[in-house]
Amino acid sequence: MTPPLSAEEAAHSEALAAHIAAAVRAGGGWLSFERFMALALYAPGLGYYSAGSIKIGAGGDFVTAPQMSDLFSRCVAAQCAEVLADGGEILEFGAGTGRMAAAVLTELAARGCLPQRYAILEVSADLAQRQRRCIGALPAPLAERVVWLDRLPERPVQGVILANEVLDALPCRRFVLEAGAPRELGVALEGTRLVERAAPADAALTEEWARLSAELPAPLTDGYVSEICLQAGPWVGSAADALQRGMMLLFDYGLPRAHYYHPQRVAGTLRCHYKHRVHDDPYVNLGVQDLTAWVDFTRIAESAVAAGLDVAGFATQAAFLLGTGIERLVAEAGDALEHARRAGEARRLLLPGEMGEAFKAMALTRQCDAPLPGFALQDLRASL
Ligand SMILES: C[S@@+](CC[C@H](N)C(=O)[O-])C[C@H]1O[C@@H](n2cnc3c(N)ncnc32)[C@H](O)[C@@H]1O
């Protein structure tokens, strides 16, 4: 059970439900889960990321690593500094509240290797506004390097592309296996109520499932439900096209494919976040709860290689942070109180039961031989 919606949230939710219901009718009575998720998150003015709820942080629905602690971003900056040693810029996708951008710039300034510019590409106008407020509080020499883009840059980046928890926010397909083949899950209407319905899978889903299920180590039983993000490949492809030379550094919760489609993961990876409660019903709290699905990192690696990038590193978040010096950052705390605060944050970032293992870091490079401290302690690439 999630906490009850406020009157304002309930009205918002009903408006989005009506919008989705109209799309179901326009679609002939059924809408794929991918389309439903796109509307639930990004319908103009109504979707979770398009509208004005707090979303990220203590007063919102979920906390991300950079929002929880600047230690995360300072470690990210340590890896960026290696790539930016000879100059270059940073492009961040989906910068949330802007806190990671602010902390990365602050750390890079302290290390004497500020990027020429820090570009942010954000699809949520509401979050872009929060980012502007956050960046506006930085000293001018840092703030003036930040620009907001509404499309990929014309001139490809030499430097670093960053994305933390962006891939999990891309709308995904959902399916249920019947007689070994996928049927696609989506929504239909019962009266005015949205209900989940399976429909014949289209060619894209059928072919993609046939390709990847042939490589799985164990067969999956009928009734198995999971997700497949067909938008992830094109996303990586276009981000790769925007990288002329340097590194794309991705963080997200996810797994190599063989673990993602494990026979025991019978209900998939889709999760809903509302006021720091996690549940698995995407059809409630429309427009006021986040929907996410874990990332199949094998798909990300395949797409990167197809786009001409090298998969230079794949490790748990814990290994990445230890490799980039999180222990030193904790030890450097000025006083006992600050030390205790940093130690507590580091535990949440590192422990396997918290964010340390479920979250992974992946480095995708083009013509880049910069040192990779974030991937020096662990190399999980063979699992992809
Ligand atoms: C889960 S939030 C993570 C925010 C932030 N990176 C953090 O770690 O706190 C997902 C972010 O990705 C953005 N987003 C989703 N799809 C995107 C896309 N295709 N391009 C750029 N940003 C996107 C959302 O608006 C939001 O800012």
The ligand as a MOL file (V3000), in Angstrom:
LIG
                    3D

  0  0  0     0  0            999 V3000
M  V30 BEGIN CTAB
M  V30 COUNTS 27 29 0 0 0
M  V30 BEGIN ATOM
M  V30 1 C 15.5240 8.8880 -12.4610 0
M  V30 2 S 15.8220 10.5370 -12.9860 0 CHG=1
M  V30 3 C 17.5630 10.6860 -12.6320 0
M  V30 4 C 17.9870 12.1170 -12.4540 0
M  V30 5 C 19.4620 12.3760 -12.1470 0
M  V30 6 N 20.3380 11.8750 -13.1850 0
M  V30 7 C 19.8480 11.7960 -10.8110 0
M  V30 8 O 20.5980 10.8370 -10.7920 0
M  V30 9 O 19.3800 12.3120 -9.7910 0 CHG=-1
M  V30 10 C 15.7610 10.3800 -14.7430 0
M  V30 11 C 16.1510 11.6450 -15.4800 0
M  V30 12 O 16.2860 11.3800 -16.8750 0
M  V30 13 C 15.5720 12.3460 -17.6180 0
M  V30 14 N 15.3120 11.7300 -18.9230 0
M  V30 15 C 14.4900 10.7260 -19.2300 0
M  V30 16 N 14.5780 10.4000 -20.5350 0
M  V30 17 C 15.5350 11.2010 -21.0550 0
M  V30 18 C 16.1110 11.3480 -22.3650 0
M  V30 19 N 15.7110 10.5920 -23.3840 0
M  V30 20 N 17.0780 12.2760 -22.5340 0
M  V30 21 C 17.4840 13.0480 -21.4980 0
M  V30 22 N 16.9620 12.9550 -20.2550 0
M  V30 23 C 16.0130 12.0540 -20.0480 0
M  V30 24 C 14.4060 12.6660 -16.6990 0
M  V30 25 O 13.7400 13.8290 -17.0220 0
M  V30 26 C 15.1660 12.7690 -15.3640 0
M  V30 27 O 15.8530 13.9740 -15.2290 0
M  V30 END ATOM
M  V30 BEGIN BOND
M  V30 1 1 1 2
M  V30 2 1 2 3
M  V30 3 1 2 10
M  V30 4 1 3 4
M  V30 5 1 4 5
M  V30 6 1 5 6
M  V30 7 1 5 7
M  V30 8 2 7 8
M  V30 9 1 7 9
M  V30 10 1 10 11
M  V30 11 1 11 12
M  V30 12 1 11 26
M  V30 13 1 12 13
M  V30 14 1 13 14
M  V30 15 1 13 24
M  V30 16 1 14 15
M  V30 17 1 14 23
M  V30 18 2 15 16
M  V30 19 1 16 17
M  V30 20 1 17 18
M  V30 21 2 17 23
M  V30 22 1 18 19
M  V30 23 2 18 20
M  V30 24 1 20 21
M  V30 25 2 21 22
M  V30 26 1 22 23
M  V30 27 1 24 25
M  V30 28 1 24 26
M  V30 29 1 26 27
M  V30 END BOND
M  V30 END CTAB
M  END
